[in-house]
Amino acid sequence: MGCQYFEPERGGAESYTVAMPKFTFGRGCLKEVGERAAGLGMKRVALFTDSYLQSTEYFATASDSLQSSGIAFDVFSDIRIEPDDDTICQAAKFLKQGRFDGVISLGGGSVMDTAKASMVYALYPAEFSTYFGPPVGPGTAVPGPLLPHLACPTTSGTGSECTSVSVIRISRFNTKFVMGSPHLLPDEALVDPAVCDTLPAKVVASTGFDLLCHALECYTAKAYTKWEKVDNPLARTMLQGANPWSDMAARKALEIAGEYLVRGVADQTDHQARDALMWGASLAGMAFGNSGTHLAHAMSYGITHLMDNITTEGYTMESPFIPHGISVVISAPAIFRYLGEGAPERHLQAAGFLAADCLDAGSEDAGEVVATRLIELMQNTQMPNGLNAVGFGSDDIQALARSSIRQTRAIHNAPKVANLTDMESIYAGALSYW
């Protein structure tokens, strides 16, 4: 069945490429950061983190390790959760002034994405829109390599340590867009699941649904063979559609989410569950970093664009703020009800990996089976009950759809391409679920 999904198509891609960083995983491995930085030839490091993490034991572990290895470092911690273009410009200025020979990011996706994007503008200055595709800019390729980058995630969701993309809020659009380039891929990832021991339940839930949706979207994405062939293989984007390698990582990530997400949210001392979620986040990053996400992520950007007077328990951000994982999963049941008929076998397989009840389910049930399992997991982790629960109503549906329709690459990576009317219908179906 998997082979049939990747049947060659006239004019379609004939091959796919896999890229990922050197990868280290294990409890306590954060103390290796100094030696690993030295192994990358770093002598003077830009250490990216956020203001909260700078006062934690995890930052102390990393800084002590760097000092023990004789590596000088300066810290950039003025990082906005879900960074914007101003954050990136300030970080690029810091990099240019510091004359660094390497970068270490210690934090969640916002920290890692800031480190990635700021290197681009520090090394290859340009108008901010230059390296983004339409409607932001011309999509100019990043001209060349960046500084060596050692990425150390502290949340179990984004998988940014394993991807060649950076997600940035563009101020003039007041919404997020993706910058992508093979040069953005970190050289090494150092993943210590012990950093998740202190995460609040709501943070584990949000990041856990991010990993789940990464895996679910890339497993159900349009096959790479259905994307138009690129003449220059070096110009091929890593967001290339579903492929057999990404399938392997996505399948395991879905199994982890199905088994451990509820446990990891419910019990801060359940190290088995939280360690598994950290591993699942990196696996999902490896998967979607080589395939791309699709409609759930595309439609999440409309939500974070238009959110108003809303905050989330467990986060310190001022209103308005909806965590990324929540913004993605909140419409996901309605989205997969819509998408199921586009690739029913893949959806049924994915539901099975998530431990859904697939008994007697046929192709016509594929989207509903996925949606039912997502809703069950949302209820068991106290996620908001649809868009109504985060401040949206039926009067907002058209504006949400108009915002998200701009995410063209992700929309076209889905097994069924949604138009504006489709998106309006999906958002209407996502107002509430139970």
Secondary structure, 3 states (H helix, E strand, C coil): CHHHHCCCCCCECCCCCCCCCEEEECCCHHHHHHHHHHHCCCCEEEEECCCCHHHCHHHHHHHHHHHHCCCEEEEECCCCCCCEHHHHHHHHHHHHHHCCCEEEEEECHHHHHHHHHHHHHHHCCCCHHHHCCCCCCCCCCCCCCCCCEEEEECCCCCCHHHCCEEEEEECCCCEEEEEECHHHCCCEEEECHHHHCCCCHHHHHHHHHHHHHHHHHHHCCCEHHHCECCCCHHHCCCCCCECHHHHHHHHHHHHHHHHHHHHHHHCCCCHHHHHHHHHHHHHHHHHHCCCCCCHHHHHHHHHHHHCCCCCCCCCCCCCCCCCHHHHHHCCHHHHHHHHHHHCHHHHHHHHHHCCCCCCCCCHHHHHHHHHHHHHHHHHHCCCCCCHHHHCCCHHHHHHHHHHHCCCHHHHHCCCCCCCHHHHHHHHHHCCCCC
